[in-house]
């Protein structure tokens, strides 16, 4: 038995070893594909006496086993110089070869840098390749009292791959005084591995640069070596520079603003003031043979209003509303509908809404009045198109076109009555159009002024245009006849605003209440007017509790009329106007660091 156990232990051990080996082999990771890298990066910089810099970059790029089209090179061409200017480095004479042959290059501008996309977009490559990029840059030097200096990022800090060995050579037209260099990530002040100068040439080297690390060189030449060291500066085109606040811009903007506002007020003064009859009492027009002399009304010192106990010259509610505020509002049309009912052309009935709440039905009683004014006829016909009754809910999203036509007829009525020389809406539209045109022109002028940093001056024009746009509502002006009628309408409003029911004869109360209610609506006095007549039903002798032109629901009485007519008015205004929703330069020797000079940038593969 012991012999048997010794013999069986050997195969078990062998099997165990094989299993462990198999597991280890199975879980061992596959060899990682070689990563991309730059074995060597050499930059040669040749300075000419005119201050231009010719750069030649020789880049050995290893793609490993990766399939790529080529590399891209990003060369910064614009840096912030001060609060209002940028320093620019014009890049010209760009030439690129790949493996000693002309390369396909696409040049573009991105984030203030020139981007060179090198390679064939229709083919891929892998392994090691050699790229030579050359270009000329101007404005690269900085001038100081004791030297002229090149402070340049020979290898930028934006490369995405490691660089095994970076070298740089600078040559110039005179003997170099001193040199400096920095290596590492952006902001690093660590010196590079080597940096020295001999005669007119300086050399630098740095090994093992990781992604995001670069090599910056500083080279000093004697004063007068180069004909110019002035940086090339351009005004920065940003909001801060465009709207630069200076005494000139602020003063100019204020002067133009004040002049513009004065011009707007003068135009409103000349165009928008109502006329009145000279030598006539307020509300009266010249009679036959009287001189028709009109003057513009003064802004202050309006004459007192005399009470009118009836609507003057049978003026209609819609006309009153439009004459008062120079707007054909929806409430003016709503008051006209109530006026139709009071004049017995239709009946207004409270009915239950289809889902909840209340609705109102307009029941046609006549075909209208032959003496209807044009806007009245158009409104009446639009309400009862091939029907004898209509609910307000039926007018939702369908009546807005008819409403606009009725409002247009109201404006025409103002002209035909001689109360306005031109439709108030036309006057406002023309003024708004002029204001919008002036606003667009002001914005364009402000934009053009931004190139000189004078946009603050243009703001004066912009604000003046906005003032004109706001003031456009003041430009409609009544004629002398319109002012006379307005004075009488204001007298009638005074009556509606101050009358008490006790002053009205008992037998006339319902008639007065009903006839004047549409006017109270356009005057904004419905609550008061209905309030003083709240006991009208209790004073009736026929035993009924209601109005001949308004039928309430079950249990309704005049006690509820104030709420009823308010609900009707609000619902009408909110319904007939609705439309369908779909119908909306420092020295590198003092405070220098890696990435702190001109040039640099980076690149990678694509």
C-alpha positions, 0 to 999 in steps of 0.5 A: 500500500505505501508503494502505491501511494508513492507511485500515484503522487508523482503524476499528481504533482506533474499535473498540478505543475502543468495546470499552474503553467497553463493558467499562468500562460493563459492569463499572461497579457498579449504584448502591448503594441509599441506606443507612438514616440518621437526619437529625435526632434531637431530645431534649427533657427537662423536669424537674419539682420532684418529680424526675420527667423527661418525655422527648420524642424526635423522630426523623427516620428515613430507611429509604432504599429498604429495605422495613421495618416501622418502628423499635425503641427500646431504653431502659435501665431498670436499671443496676448500682449497687453490689455488691448493688443495681441502680439502676432507672428506672421508665418510664411514660406511654409515647406514640408517633406515626408521621408525626403519627398514633398508631403501633402499638407492642409493649412488652417487656423485654429485658436490663434495658431497655424495648423499643418495637417501633414499626410495623405487622407486616403492612405495610412502609414505606420513605423518610423518616418521623418518629417522636415518642416520649414517656415519663416517668422517675423516679429520674433525679437525683443529689444532691451537697452543692453541687448537684443533677444530671441526668446523662443519655444524650440519645442512646444509644450503641446506635443502629445507624445514623448520626445526622446532627444530634443536639440536646438541650434540658433545662428545669427549675424553677430556674436552671441553674448549669452544664452539660457534655456528651460525644459519641462512642462509649461511654467517650468524654470528648470534649466535644460540639459545643455546650452552653450554658445560659440561665436554666432551660433548657440546649441541646446539639448534636452533628453526624455521630454514627456507629453506636454513638456517642451524646450525654450531657448533664450539668446542675446545679441549685442544692441544694433545687431538687428535693424528692428526688434519692435513686436508686431502688434494688433488691436485685439478684437474683443468686447473689452477693446471694442468698448474701451472706456476713455475720456474721448469715447465716453464724452463722444457717446454722451454727446451723441446720446443727448443729441439723439434724444433731443432729436427724438423729442423734437420730432415728437414735439413737432409731429406728435402733438395734437392740433386744436382750433385757435379761438374756439372753446374746447369741444367746439369746431369752427362754424360756417364762415369761421376761420379754421386756424389750427395750432399744436397743443401746448404740453401743459395747461390743458383747458378744463373739461365740461361734463357731457351727459350723453355721448356727443354726436352719437359717437359709438363706443368703438370710436370712443376707445380708439379716439382716446388712446389712439389704439383700436384695442380688443376691448373696443371691439368687445364693447361694440358687441355689447353695444349690438346687444343693447341696440337689440341686434343680438342677445348675450346668453350665459351657457354652460361651457362644454367641459367646465365653467361658463361660456357665452352664446351670441344669438342673432336677432336682426340682420343688423342696421343699415346705418351701421358704420363700416367697422360695425358691419364687418364685425357683425357679419364676421360674428354670424357667418352663415349662422344664427348663433355662435358661442365665444368658445367657437371663435377661439383660434378662428376670429383673429383675422376678422378682428384685425380687419375690424381694427383696420376699419376702425382706424379708417373711421378715424380718418373719415371722421376727420379726427386724424389726418393719417391712421394712428397705426400707420403713423406708429408703424412708420415711426417704428420702421424708421426707429428699427432702421436707425437701430440697425444702422447704429449697430453697424456703425458701432461694429465698425467703430469697434475696429478703432476701439470706439464702440462706446461712441456708437452706443449713443446712437443705439440708445437714441434709436431705442428711445425713438422706438419707445416714443413711436407711440406718441407720434400719432396726432389728432386734428383740430376736429379730433381734439374737439371731439376728444374734449367732449368725450372726456366730458362724457367720461366725467359723467360716467365716472361721477354720476349717481343712480339717484340723479337718474329718473326711475323710468330711465335707469335701465335704459341709461345703464344699458346704453352707457355700459359699452362706453363704461367698458372703453373708459375702464369704469365697468365696475363702478357703473355696474356697482351703482346700478346693482339694485336695478332689478329690485326697482323693476315693476314687471316682476322680472329680474334681468336685462332685455339684452343679457340672459343669465343662467338659472338663479341669475340676478342683477346682483351677479351682473358685475361678475357676469359682464366682467367675465364676458368681457375678459373671455371675449378679449382673450378669445377673439384675438387668439391664434393657433399655436403653430401659426417662434514682451518680457526678457527670457533671462529674468522670469523666463520659463518653459513655454514662455517664449514665442513659437512652440505649440505642439502636434501629434498624429491623425 
